[in-house]
Amino acid sequence: MSLRDRLTAYLVGLHLAFFGLTLWLYREQPLVVVVAEVFLVASLLVGVALLRRALQPLDYARRFHELLQDQNYAARLQQAPNDELAGIVSLFNGMLDALYQERLKLGEQRGFLDRLLEATPSAVIAFDFDGRISLINASASRLLGLVEPEGKTLADWQQAKARFADELDAAGRERSLDLLAQLDALALNDSRLLVDANGRRYRGLRSHFFDRGFARHFLLIEEFTEELESSEKATYEKLVRVLAHEVNNTVAATGSVLDSLLFYQPQLTAADGADFSTAIEAVKRRNTSLGEFIERFTRVVKMPAADPRPVDVRAMTEDILRLYREPCRSRGIALDWIRCDAIPALSLDRNLMEQALLNIIKNAIEAVDETMRDTGATTGHVHLELAREDTRVRLSLIDSGDRLGELPAGQIFTPFFTTKKGGQGIGLLFVREVLNRHGFSYRLAATGQGETRFDIWFPGSTA
């Protein structure tokens, strides 16, 4: 029973008691009883009216509470009919208006935050109090290829409890799993450089925010590949230019001096003259080699801008294979196509791409040859694939050299890094520059089955 009902029952009961008492006195003093009954009825009516007015603040408080529960902050309480309640009603309406304005502001901020998260190139993943994904933006979905990630932990994908996007192949899933494992290992407030299986580099940060008084974690992943490569490129360009300037000056001066020294040969005896000439020629050859060495470095720095035109990729690759087929056959290396789809002409710079493919194929053949010598094998292979993949075209080169081993993917395209004995680390640097200037995706990695695979993806055809 409500307070209103209890007070009303009390008033009615009290007045009924007095009314019964007056009826008991009716025979002795009837006139007094009639007057008393009229008075009691009037008192009851006045008491009920006063009770209603006294309880009006509770009515307004109840309606205010209902509006809060329904979160109907746009509604307003009707203005009270008297001045005594006007202040309370105004206070309640003021609170509702403040809540409504705050809700509008929060809604606008949330809408702006949602649009910002969707538009930002950085990947953002937020977790609930139990470490399950509660929010993931479009960049994170594209980067990791997760399907319906909400409500799952990062470990669920590593334990095969969750699905990847259908368009991800086995290599793509492996890359995503590797990146997920690195992200899951990040400690709170830890910022670290991450490298995926394709050699692309990211900065991963795990931090937290407070929601209803409790901490929730989130991950921020920013790709640094282009920035780091640009910084590396600027550094080695400056280094190579300085080296080239100094070495070329020294080579030119040394060559001139060596040529001048040959004029003194006739003044020596025949035996001494022959030794003298042999020594001078050896130094000249080393001087020339030094000049050619620095020229290979400057070729990367002075690479011209790409001039894309329609090119038959198969025909271009076949021209390169003709140069190596006979030497490969004589060494027991099979150099052939294992798949070659009919591909329309692709837009690329033929001169630059020929040089890049020449480096890739040459490196593969040298890796196979070196592996055959190390293992005593008599055969090896370098296989090529040209295949359609939806809206892309893939050119792959698979060799049995397997020289990458357990080498981290992030080191493969590092400037001047090489696994080849006596190598200079220039070939892959040149290849990377060519592919980046065309905007082509690529991946070089060991397959784990005794082979090395170099994939290049072209965005489409000119047809």
Secondary structure by P-SEA (a helix, b strand, c coil): ccaaaaaaaaaaaaaaaaaaaaaaaccccaaaaaaaaaaaaaaaaaaaaaaaaaaaaaaaaaaaaaaaaaccccccccccccccaaaaaaaaaaaaaaaaaaaaaaaaaaaaaaaaaaaccbbbbbbccccccccccaaaaaaccccccccccccccccccccccccccaaaaaaaaaaaaaaaaccccbbbbbbccccbbbbbbbbbbbcccbbbbbbbbbbaaaaaaaaaaaaaaaaaaaaaaaaaaaaaaaaaaaaaaacccccccaaaaaaaaaaaaaaaaaaaaaaaaaaaaaaaaacccccccccaaaaaaaaaaaacaaaaaaaccccccccccccccccccaaaaaaaaaaaaaaaaaaaaaaaaaacccccbbbbbbbbcccbbbbbbbbcccccccccccccccccccccccccccaaaaaaaaaaaaccccccccccccbbbbbbbbccccc
